[in-house]
């Protein structure tokens, strides 16, 4: 009996110690969220006094995502004095190419000058990165006056003043780049509750990355990012993109190595409306963590430690608490700590959703209705993170928009396979090969 009591006491001490560390970790996460909230909601300068140079928005596209047309129209109707838009696809057989041609034809009189670029297949880098490099190469034939390069993703919908807000801070030469971030707006399809729940988990999973952003952000997200053209060329971003699969991690590294700041612009949060399933949720989150492991191993290791600690302490602690109640030897200290951890996590989750609801008009109603999910589902999302970490520890292979890659290193990417492409008639069609890209003006200046 003495040995049993000693073992029980040791388990109580073990889970009490883990609970204490997890309580500290949760408290630090709350402090980071409070700091983010104070920064995100503070007043910003009037728009009429802000820096607004000639800008070009580069949008790499592959396939037609949910709400593709609405997202593209949002990019084409920005409240900005002088800008152009370059859409880049791998080939004319890409469904995005046909959809873009139709959208631009329908709204020709209402849009800025737009360009369609067919980049061809990438050989030794991510297709998105290849598309961006080809778009940069074509700028000399578009407009030499372009001062600001802006990058956007086709699966996100920016607000009307997104471009003006994103470019304005670049007037301060100490700022190397500006960034927004995406917020996945959960689906509320009552006919398919499983999809709705998967999209809620995706939104909460993605929301935790907001801790990286602030006045001095640790990351520039490629779907809502701006940089002065002269700075882009001076720090050699395009050269660094050779052989890479991630555009934003590489640009972030270049900015940091040159001692420059990355400024997060809260008004440049962009809404994304995913059609998530549990399978796509796990595929997406695991791919993101695998890219992080290659391009930012320190962040990956931090996620590994923090979520391993959380799951061991929280779920293991709950199991031990339940076991101790069954054996009539309860120790309520670990339970009290877990209750504190859960309460801190709930406050953190609700605060993040509340801040975004104030910043993001698109999806505000959904966020206000689903506040309970951001309060209660943090422990479940931590299990997804733990799965991601375990799944990414063994292989460097990913599949991204149908293309298989092996991420050998930040500067070496091997393309493993490509999907067979089909023409509109359903017959096989060859995609454009790498070579001289085609560039076509789709509309004239207003």
Beta strands, then each sheet from edge to edge (+ up, - down):
strand 1: 55-60
strand 2: 83-89
strand 3: 113-118
strand 4: 148-153
strand 5: 175-184
strand 6: 224-228
strand 7: 261-272
strand 8: 397-400
strand 9: 403-409
strand 10: 412-417
strand 11: 438-443
sheet 1: 7+ 5+ 6- 4+ 1+ 2+ 3+ 11-
sheet 2: 8+ 9- 10+
end
